[in-house]
Each structure stands twice: as structure tokens, then as C-alpha cells.
Amino acid sequence: DFNYRPDNSGFLFASASDDRITNRHLEARARLVPATPHSLDLTLGTSVMSQAYRVFNTVNLSSTTYDVIDAKGDNVSLFSSARLPIGQQGLALLGGVRFERAEREAGNGPSDFRTPGFGNVVPTTSVSSDQVTWKLGMTQALAAGDVYAHVATGWRPGGVNYYTEDLSALTYRKERSITYEAGYRHASPDRYLSAAVFFTRLSDYQESKVA
């Protein structure tokens, strides 16, 4: 809970704000433990995440209200990851896949400055996003450490822009990314060293502003 106390320095524009953010993350995993160093190592799981964000602002140290934001989001996913040794020389395949569904809902107003009839109330609006992401790579065990290379996809769900004054653009689309990485990890009883190079490409990155 973020509770910003009244600030008299602004005189007519002095304000107070009460913000509350609530997060919850639940996850369950089941791992198939490999019987030998050369057996499949498999993990299956599911997760549920939720967030709630509420803002209540007042201006002039009175009851005049200029922002009443109520936003929430939920993510539900199913995922798996695996490591499959190849032969007896320390080479292994790495992989994973995740299906995730995201729901976003938000609104702003009504208030003294966001009033029906003036066209600047952001009504309660929702948007949903589905995405399958994956990771695929290889690793080679060394005497002390390993080298690896993988490619992985990622995303950020779509959402609701609760500050916009343009009611025709209340929602924004999801982002997508892909990352290529290769590196070396050295491990010994007294030190651990990791070095890597990577390249990430983003698409549909979006930013909203209001003056």
C-alpha cells in the first residue's frame, strides 16, 4: 500500500493519493527425476498469477477527485521443460514450452475531471491474450563447467490504457520477442564464472502518452 500524504506546497494543486497494489503467484511443479545421468530429466507444471492495482486521488486537500483507477490482471499457464542427454560425452538437448493466457481489465473514473458526458471517462475495458512460448538449445559438459547455446521466445500480454483520453484506443496489443544466446559457465569449488553473448529482437513494442 502506497499512501502519499497531502502536500501543501502546491497550494491550489496540492493533492493526496492512496495507491494499493496486490500480487499473488501460485505454482505447482512435478519432476520426473532421471534414473541415470543419461536419462531424460522432465518437469511439468502450472502457474496462476494475479495482480490488482487501485488508485484514489484527491486534489486541493478536499474531496475533489481526479483519478479513480481500478485495474486487475490474471495469467494462467501450463509449462514443461526437459533435458535429454545424447550419448556418453556430456552433450544434451534442452527444451521447454509454455502455454499462457492473460486477462487484463481496467477503468478510470468517473470523477470530477472524468465525467460522463465529457467523453473522458475510461469505461471498464478488458482484453485477453494467448501465447505459446518455447526454448530450444544444446549444452556440452566440460571438465569444469559447460558451454551452451539456445534460442527462446517471450512475450508481454496486451492491456488497457486507463490514462488515455482517446476512447478509440483503450487497449494495446501484446508484444513478442525472440532471443539467441550462447555462453560458457565455469564452476569449481571456489569460484563460478559465466560469460555469454545474446541478441534479442522485439516486435509490437508500444508506448502510450497523454499530455
FILO-813143 format. One line per field, with one value per residue (C-alpha): residue number from 1; residue in three letters; y, z, x. Coordinates in nm, 3 decimals. Layout:
REM FILO-813143
resi <- NUM;...
resn <- Ala;...
py <- Y;...
pz <- Z;...
px <- X;...
This chain:
REM FILO-813143
resi <- 1;2;3;4;5;6;7;8;9;10;11;12;13;14;15;16;17;18;19;20;21;22;23;24;25;26;27;28;29;30;31;32;33;34;35;36;37;38;39;40;41;42;43;44;45;46;47;48;49;50;51;52;53;54;55;56;57;58;59;60;61;62;63;64;65;66;67;68;69;70;71;72;73;74;75;76;77;78;79;80;81;82;83;84;85;86;87;88;89;90;91;92;93;94;95;96;97;98;99;100;101;102;103;104;105;106;107;108;109;110;111;112;113;114;115;116;117;118;119;120;121;122;123;124;125;126;127;128;129;130;131;132;133;134;135;136;137;138;139;140;141;142;143;144;145;146;147;148;149;150;151;152;153;154;155;156;157;158;159;160;161;162;163;164;165;166;167;168;169;170;171;172;173;174;175;176;177;178;179;180;181;182;183;184;185;186;187;188;189;190;191;192;193;194;195;196;197;198;199;200;201;202;203;204;205;206;207;208;209;210;211
resn <- Asp;Phe;Asn;Tyr;Arg;Pro;Asp;Asn;Ser;Gly;Phe;Leu;Phe;Ala;Ser;Ala;Ser;Asp;Asp;Arg;Ile;Thr;Asn;Arg;His;Leu;Glu;Ala;Arg;Ala;Arg;Leu;Val;Pro;Ala;Thr;Pro;His;Ser;Leu;Asp;Leu;Thr;Leu;Gly;Thr;Ser;Val;Met;Ser;Gln;Ala;Tyr;Arg;Val;Phe;Asn;Thr;Val;Asn;Leu;Ser;Ser;Thr;Thr;Tyr;Asp;Val;Ile;Asp;Ala;Lys;Gly;Asp;Asn;Val;Ser;Leu;Phe;Ser;Ser;Ala;Arg;Leu;Pro;Ile;Gly;Gln;Gln;Gly;Leu;Ala;Leu;Leu;Gly;Gly;Val;Arg;Phe;Glu;Arg;Ala;Glu;Arg;Glu;Ala;Gly;Asn;Gly;Pro;Ser;Asp;Phe;Arg;Thr;Pro;Gly;Phe;Gly;Asn;Val;Val;Pro;Thr;Thr;Ser;Val;Ser;Ser;Asp;Gln;Val;Thr;Trp;Lys;Leu;Gly;Met;Thr;Gln;Ala;Leu;Ala;Ala;Gly;Asp;Val;Tyr;Ala;His;Val;Ala;Thr;Gly;Trp;Arg;Pro;Gly;Gly;Val;Asn;Tyr;Tyr;Thr;Glu;Asp;Leu;Ser;Ala;Leu;Thr;Tyr;Arg;Lys;Glu;Arg;Ser;Ile;Thr;Tyr;Glu;Ala;Gly;Tyr;Arg;His;Ala;Ser;Pro;Asp;Arg;Tyr;Leu;Ser;Ala;Ala;Val;Phe;Phe;Thr;Arg;Leu;Ser;Asp;Tyr;Gln;Glu;Ser;Lys;Val;Ala
py <- 0.000;0.338;0.621;0.964;1.224;1.570;1.818;2.184;2.316;2.304;2.533;2.502;2.189;2.016;1.656;1.324;0.977;0.632;0.350;-0.020;-0.300;-0.665;-0.955;-1.328;-1.610;-1.978;-2.252;-2.631;-2.847;-3.219;-3.350;-3.685;-3.745;-3.915;-4.270;-4.227;-3.935;-4.024;-4.034;-3.772;-3.502;-3.375;-3.111;-3.034;-2.753;-2.496;-2.144;-1.881;-1.515;-1.222;-0.850;-0.577;-0.205;0.064;0.439;0.709;1.070;1.391;1.749;2.076;1.870;1.825;1.561;1.670;1.351;1.343;0.980;0.663;0.374;0.011;-0.239;-0.611;-0.891;-1.268;-1.512;-1.889;-2.115;-2.475;-2.545;-2.816;-2.827;-3.110;-3.205;-3.501;-3.633;-3.751;-4.028;-4.056;-3.743;-3.484;-3.342;-3.272;-3.116;-2.851;-2.757;-2.611;-2.495;-2.282;-2.200;-1.889;-1.699;-1.343;-1.136;-0.761;-0.526;-0.159;0.163;0.526;0.736;0.875;1.165;1.545;1.557;1.234;1.272;1.101;1.348;1.497;1.187;1.139;0.853;0.531;0.270;-0.071;-0.239;-0.585;-0.758;-1.114;-1.257;-1.613;-1.711;-2.023;-1.962;-2.209;-2.259;-2.491;-2.538;-2.757;-2.784;-2.957;-3.056;-2.984;-3.089;-2.787;-2.622;-2.627;-2.438;-2.382;-2.219;-2.168;-1.971;-1.868;-1.676;-1.443;-1.208;-0.938;-0.951;-0.683;-0.448;-0.146;0.213;0.365;0.712;0.766;1.042;0.865;0.621;0.460;0.337;0.190;-0.131;-0.220;-0.543;-0.797;-0.782;-1.070;-1.134;-1.387;-1.419;-1.600;-1.675;-1.863;-1.880;-2.055;-2.141;-2.244;-2.397;-2.501;-2.543;-2.181;-1.982;-1.959;-1.772;-1.709;-1.526;-1.502;-1.314;-1.267;-1.086;-1.003;-0.889;-0.721;-0.663;-0.469;-0.265;0.008;0.315;0.544;0.904;1.173;1.540
pz <- 0.000;-0.106;0.083;-0.022;0.238;0.145;0.023;0.099;-0.120;-0.428;-0.279;-0.524;-0.675;-0.352;-0.356;-0.177;-0.329;-0.197;-0.416;-0.347;-0.540;-0.465;-0.622;-0.597;-0.761;-0.719;-0.892;-0.886;-1.047;-1.090;-1.188;-1.337;-1.180;-1.423;-1.324;-1.459;-1.571;-1.929;-1.877;-1.958;-1.693;-1.734;-1.544;-1.585;-1.414;-1.395;-1.256;-1.171;-1.127;-1.042;-0.979;-0.864;-0.886;-0.735;-0.718;-0.547;-0.575;-0.425;-0.512;-0.314;0.009;-0.024;-0.160;-0.520;-0.703;-1.026;-1.070;-0.966;-1.128;-1.084;-1.278;-1.250;-1.442;-1.438;-1.603;-1.619;-1.774;-1.841;-1.898;-1.939;-1.962;-2.035;-2.057;-2.274;-2.271;-2.606;-2.590;-2.325;-2.399;-2.193;-2.483;-2.406;-2.567;-2.370;-2.442;-2.298;-2.396;-2.220;-2.300;-2.121;-2.119;-1.985;-1.900;-1.833;-1.715;-1.616;-1.591;-1.481;-1.348;-1.324;-1.116;-1.113;-1.407;-1.573;-1.601;-1.830;-2.098;-2.126;-2.304;-2.085;-1.864;-1.941;-1.901;-1.764;-2.058;-2.089;-2.327;-2.342;-2.488;-2.561;-2.639;-2.677;-2.598;-2.634;-2.572;-2.756;-2.718;-2.650;-2.377;-2.365;-2.029;-1.978;-1.710;-1.502;-1.633;-1.971;-2.293;-2.421;-2.692;-2.710;-2.870;-2.672;-2.735;-2.494;-2.474;-2.279;-2.272;-2.416;-2.173;-2.109;-2.116;-1.834;-1.873;-2.237;-2.347;-2.679;-2.621;-2.958;-2.833;-2.494;-2.545;-2.673;-2.827;-2.689;-2.753;-2.879;-2.858;-2.957;-2.800;-2.924;-2.663;-2.638;-2.341;-2.119;-1.750;-1.538;-1.195;-0.937;-0.558;-0.502;-0.797;-1.058;-1.387;-1.658;-1.989;-2.271;-2.582;-2.677;-2.924;-2.861;-3.120;-3.004;-3.207;-3.132;-2.857;-2.768;-2.550;-2.469;-2.358;-2.262;-2.211
px <- 0.000;0.141;-0.029;0.101;0.008;-0.126;0.136;0.058;0.341;0.120;-0.149;-0.439;-0.288;-0.189;-0.302;-0.307;-0.302;-0.382;-0.246;-0.278;-0.105;-0.178;0.015;-0.040;0.158;0.081;0.281;0.298;0.567;0.622;0.966;1.050;1.391;1.632;1.724;2.078;2.295;2.197;1.818;1.555;1.506;1.146;0.946;0.575;0.389;0.115;0.101;-0.161;-0.069;-0.295;-0.248;-0.482;-0.400;-0.623;-0.563;-0.770;-0.650;-0.785;-0.691;-0.690;-0.679;-1.055;-1.289;-1.236;-1.144;-0.948;-0.841;-1.018;-0.831;-0.930;-0.721;-0.658;-0.491;-0.467;-0.224;-0.275;-0.012;0.085;0.454;0.714;1.093;1.332;1.699;1.788;2.149;2.282;2.538;2.808;3.010;2.819;2.615;2.248;1.941;1.750;1.389;1.075;0.728;0.467;0.106;-0.018;-0.348;-0.362;-0.671;-0.650;-0.926;-0.910;-1.110;-1.062;-1.348;-1.598;-1.465;-1.478;-1.237;-1.355;-1.729;-1.981;-2.085;-1.737;-1.610;-1.305;-1.416;-1.227;-1.502;-1.419;-1.245;-1.096;-0.855;-0.724;-0.403;-0.290;0.066;0.279;0.647;0.933;1.302;1.539;1.912;2.212;2.470;2.807;2.953;3.323;3.569;3.465;3.150;2.980;2.915;2.563;2.355;1.981;1.701;1.395;1.074;0.899;0.603;0.422;0.040;-0.186;-0.356;-0.577;-0.450;-0.652;-0.494;-0.585;-0.822;-0.877;-1.160;-1.096;-0.757;-0.832;-0.637;-0.291;-0.168;0.075;0.448;0.660;1.034;1.297;1.642;1.953;2.220;2.548;2.779;3.030;2.995;3.292;3.241;3.498;3.492;3.598;3.461;3.189;3.232;2.976;3.016;2.763;2.660;2.296;2.072;1.704;1.451;1.127;0.812;0.493;0.657;0.407;0.404;0.112;0.136;-0.112;-0.026
